[in-house]
Amino acid sequence: MTPRKRYWLMKSEPDAFSIDDLQRVGTEPWNGVRNYQARNFMRDGMHVDDGVLFYHSNTKVPGVVGIARVASTAYPDDTQFDPKSHYHDPKATREQPRWFLVDVAFERKLKRTIALEEIKRHTDELGEGFPLTARGSRLSVFPVTAAQWKLLLSLE
């Protein structure tokens, strides 16, 4: 039995990796996530072909800029083992990795950015606990319900 399709929002700073970068390479490992909750979402919750809202953060106009899909099951993030990497984790071993990632594949760029300010105007419909608009939430990867996915894409 195949699991039902799930939806996610994944944030990236466009200076580090943008939707244009993903379009250029096609598929990319989503490495460098160092938050346990976000890791658990990738490791335990994501399935191949799940939908991804690609979100540009830490930019002049943060917002949803594209759609991608999960292209692999979770596997260890190699950057944790590399002492030269910004994401190195000296406590991680190949036998007991701490950090996991999934590959993400480009689907399409949105016709326009759905800006965070616009998204905030729909807080009631998105629900009180929606991590993107919840106070103090800094998660870079989190689940989105089918209704939230549909609502956000309707803003395009």
ROMARLO-155702 format. One record per residue: x negated, y negated, z negated of N, C-alpha, C in turn; residue in three letters. Coordinates in steps of 0.2 Angstrom, whole numbers, padded with zeros to 4 digits, always signed. Layout:
# residues N
XYZXYZXYZAla ...
//
This chain:
# residues 156
-0004+0006+0000+0000+0000+0000-0004-0006+0000Met -0003-0011+0005-0007-0017+0005-0004-0022+0000Thr -0009-0026-0003-0006-0031-0008-0003-0036-0004Pro +0002-0040-0007+0005-0045-0004+0000-0051-0003Arg +0001-0055+0002-0004-0060+0004-0004-0066-0002Lys -0010-0068-0004-0010-0073-0009-0013-0079-0006Arg -0013-0085-0010-0015-0091-0007-0020-0094-0012Tyr -0024-0098-0010-0030-0101-0015-0031-0108-0012Trp -0034-0112-0017-0037-0118-0015-0044-0118-0017Leu -0049-0120-0013-0056-0120-0014-0059-0126-0012Met -0062-0129-0017-0065-0136-0017-0073-0135-0014Lys -0075-0140-0010-0082-0141-0008-0083-0148-0007Ser -0089-0150-0009-0091-0157-0008-0093-0157-0001Glu -0090-0162+0003-0092-0162+0010-0100-0163+0012Pro -0103-0166+0007-0110-0167+0008-0114-0161+0008Asp -0111-0156+0004-0114-0149+0003-0112-0144+0008Ala -0105-0144+0009-0103-0139+0014-0096-0142+0016Phe -0095-0144+0022-0088-0147+0024-0084-0142+0028Ser -0078-0144+0030-0074-0140+0034-0077-0140+0041Ile -0081-0146+0043-0084-0146+0050-0090-0140+0050Asp -0093-0140+0044-0098-0134+0043-0095-0128+0044Asp -0090-0126+0041-0086-0120+0041-0084-0119+0048Leu -0081-0124+0052-0079-0123+0059-0085-0121+0063Gln -0091-0124+0062-0097-0123+0066-0100-0116+0065Arg -0100-0113+0058-0103-0107+0057-0098-0101+0058Val -0091-0103+0057-0086-0098+0058-0084-0094+0051Gly -0089-0091+0048-0088-0088+0042-0094-0089+0037Thr -0093-0090+0031-0098-0092+0026-0097-0089+0019Glu -0102-0087+0016-0102-0084+0009-0100-0091+0005Pro -0095-0090+0000-0093-0096-0004-0098-0095-0011Trp -0104-0097-0010-0109-0096-0016-0109-0102-0020Asn -0112-0101-0026-0114-0106-0031-0108-0107-0036Gly -0103-0103-0036-0098-0105-0041-0100-0102-0048Val -0100-0107-0053-0103-0105-0059-0098-0107-0065Arg -0092-0105-0063-0087-0105-0068-0083-0098-0069Asn -0083-0096-0075-0080-0089-0076-0073-0088-0073Tyr -0069-0093-0074-0062-0092-0072-0062-0092-0064Gln -0065-0096-0061-0066-0097-0054-0069-0090-0051Ala -0074-0088-0054-0077-0081-0052-0072-0076-0053Arg -0068-0076-0058-0064-0070-0059-0058-0070-0054Asn -0056-0076-0052-0051-0077-0046-0054-0074-0040Phe -0060-0075-0038-0064-0073-0032-0065-0065-0033Met -0067-0063-0039-0069-0056-0040-0063-0051-0040Arg -0058-0054-0044-0052-0049-0046-0046-0051-0042Asp -0045-0057-0039-0039-0059-0036-0038-0059-0029Gly -0044-0061-0026-0044-0062-0019-0044-0056-0015Met -0041-0056-0009-0040-0050-0004-0042-0053+0003His -0044-0049+0007-0046-0051+0014-0039-0053+0017Val -0039-0058+0020-0034-0062+0024-0030-0066+0020Asp -0031-0067+0013-0028-0072+0009-0029-0079+0012Asp -0024-0083+0011-0025-0090+0014-0029-0094+0009Gly -0032-0099+0012-0036-0104+0008-0035-0111+0011Val -0033-0115+0006-0033-0122+0007-0040-0125+0006Leu -0043-0128+0011-0050-0131+0010-0050-0138+0008Phe -0053-0139+0002-0052-0146-0001-0059-0149-0001Tyr -0059-0155+0001-0065-0160+0000-0065-0163-0006His -0070-0162-0011-0070-0166-0017-0076-0170-0017Ser -0076-0175-0022-0081-0179-0023-0083-0183-0017Asn -0078-0186-0014-0079-0190-0008-0074-0196-0008Thr -0075-0201-0004-0070-0207-0004-0063-0205-0004Lys -0061-0201+0000-0054-0199+0000-0053-0191-0001Val -0053-0189-0007-0053-0181-0008-0046-0179-0006Pro -0046-0173-0003-0040-0170-0001-0041-0163+0003Gly -0035-0160+0004-0035-0154+0008-0036-0156+0016Val -0041-0153+0019-0043-0155+0025-0043-0149+0030Val -0042-0143+0028-0041-0137+0033-0039-0131+0029Gly -0038-0126+0034-0036-0119+0032-0041-0114+0034Ile -0042-0110+0029-0047-0104+0030-0044-0098+0028Ala -0047-0093+0028-0045-0086+0025-0050-0083+0022Arg -0049-0079+0017-0053-0074+0014-0055-0069+0019Val -0062-0068+0020-0064-0064+0025-0068-0058+0023Ala -0069-0057+0016-0072-0051+0013-0069-0050+0006Ser -0071-0044+0004-0070-0043-0003-0075-0046-0007Thr -0075-0046-0014-0080-0050-0018-0086-0045-0018Ala -0092-0049-0018-0098-0045-0019-0103-0050-0023Tyr -0109-0048-0026-0113-0052-0030-0116-0058-0026Pro -0116-0063-0029-0119-0070-0026-0126-0069-0027Asp -0130-0069-0021-0137-0068-0021-0141-0074-0024Asp -0138-0080-0024-0141-0086-0027-0143-0085-0034Thr -0139-0081-0038-0140-0080-0045-0147-0076-0046Gln -0150-0073-0041-0156-0069-0042-0162-0073-0040Phe -0161-0078-0037-0166-0082-0033-0169-0088-0038Asp -0175-0087-0041-0177-0092-0045-0178-0099-0042Pro -0179-0099-0036-0179-0106-0032-0172-0109-0031Lys -0167-0105-0032-0160-0108-0031-0158-0112-0036Ser -0154-0117-0035-0151-0122-0040-0146-0117-0044His -0144-0112-0041-0138-0108-0044-0141-0101-0047Tyr -0148-0101-0048-0151-0096-0052-0148-0095-0059His -0147-0088-0060-0145-0087-0067-0150-0081-0070Asp -0155-0083-0074-0160-0079-0077-0157-0073-0081Pro -0151-0073-0083-0148-0068-0087-0144-0062-0082Lys -0144-0064-0075-0141-0060-0071-0146-0055-0068Ala -0144-0048-0067-0148-0043-0064-0144-0040-0058Thr -0148-0037-0054-0145-0034-0048-0140-0028-0051Arg -0142-0025-0056-0139-0019-0059-0132-0022-0063Glu -0133-0028-0066-0127-0031-0069-0127-0039-0067Gln -0124-0040-0061-0123-0047-0058-0118-0050-0062Pro -0119-0057-0063-0114-0061-0067-0109-0064-0062Arg -0111-0066-0056-0108-0070-0052-0106-0067-0045Trp -0100-0068-0043-0098-0065-0037-0095-0070-0032Phe -0094-0068-0026-0092-0073-0021-0088-0069-0016Leu -0084-0073-0011-0081-0070-0005-0083-0074+0001Val -0083-0070+0006-0084-0074+0013-0078-0078+0014Asp -0078-0084+0017-0072-0088+0019-0073-0089+0027Val -0068-0088+0031-0068-0089+0038-0063-0095+0040Ala -0066-0099+0044-0062-0105+0047-0056-0103+0051Phe -0050-0106+0049-0044-0105+0053-0043-0112+0057Glu -0042-0117+0054-0041-0124+0058-0042-0130+0053Arg -0043-0135+0056-0043-0142+0053-0036-0144+0053Lys -0034-0148+0047-0028-0151+0047-0028-0157+0052Leu -0022-0159+0054-0022-0165+0059-0024-0171+0055Lys -0023-0171+0048-0025-0177+0044-0027-0174+0037Arg -0031-0178+0033-0032-0176+0026-0026-0177+0022Thr -0024-0172+0018-0018-0173+0013-0022-0175+0007Ile -0022-0182+0006-0026-0185+0001-0023-0183-0006Ala -0028-0183-0011-0026-0181-0018-0020-0186-0020Leu -0021-0192-0019-0016-0197-0021-0009-0195-0018Glu -0009-0193-0012-0002-0191-0010+0000-0185-0013Glu -0004-0180-0014-0002-0174-0018+0000-0175-0025Ile -0003-0180-0028+0000-0182-0035+0007-0184-0035Lys +0009-0187-0029+0016-0189-0029+0021-0184-0029Arg +0018-0177-0028+0023-0171-0028+0022-0167-0034His +0019-0170-0039+0018-0166-0045+0024-0162-0048Thr +0030-0165-0048+0036-0161-0050+0037-0155-0046Asp +0036-0156-0039+0038-0150-0035+0032-0145-0036Glu +0026-0147-0037+0020-0142-0037+0020-0139-0044Leu +0023-0142-0049+0023-0138-0055+0018-0142-0060Gly +0020-0142-0066+0016-0145-0072+0009-0143-0072Glu +0008-0136-0072+0001-0134-0073-0003-0133-0066Gly -0001-0136-0061-0005-0136-0055-0012-0138-0056Phe -0017-0134-0055-0024-0136-0057-0027-0143-0054Pro -0024-0144-0048-0027-0150-0044-0025-0156-0047Leu -0019-0156-0050-0016-0162-0053-0016-0162-0061Thr -0018-0156-0064-0017-0156-0071-0023-0160-0074Ala -0022-0164-0079-0027-0168-0083-0033-0163-0085Arg -0039-0165-0084-0045-0162-0086-0046-0155-0083Gly -0043-0153-0078-0044-0147-0074-0050-0148-0069Ser -0055-0144-0069-0060-0145-0064-0062-0139-0060Arg -0057-0134-0060-0058-0128-0057-0059-0129-0049Leu -0064-0126-0047-0066-0127-0039-0062-0121-0035Ser -0060-0116-0038-0056-0111-0035-0050-0109-0039Val -0044-0109-0037-0038-0107-0040-0033-0105-0036Phe -0028-0101-0039-0022-0098-0035-0017-0104-0033Pro -0014-0103-0028-0008-0107-0026-0003-0103-0024Val +0003-0104-0027+0009-0100-0025+0011-0101-0018Thr +0015-0097-0015+0018-0097-0008+0022-0104-0008Ala +0025-0106-0013+0029-0112-0012+0025-0118-0012Ala +0020-0118-0016+0015-0124-0016+0011-0124-0010Gln +0009-0118-0007+0006-0118+0000+0010-0121+0005Trp +0016-0119+0005+0021-0122+0010+0022-0129+0009Lys +0023-0132+0003+0024-0139+0001+0018-0143+0004Leu +0012-0141+0002+0006-0144+0003+0005-0145+0011Leu +0006-0139+0015+0006-0140+0022+0011-0144+0025Leu +0017-0144+0022+0022-0148+0025+0021-0156+0025Ser +0016-0158+0021+0014-0165+0020+0009-0167+0026Leu +0007-0162+0030+0002-0163+0035+0006-0167+0041Glu 
//
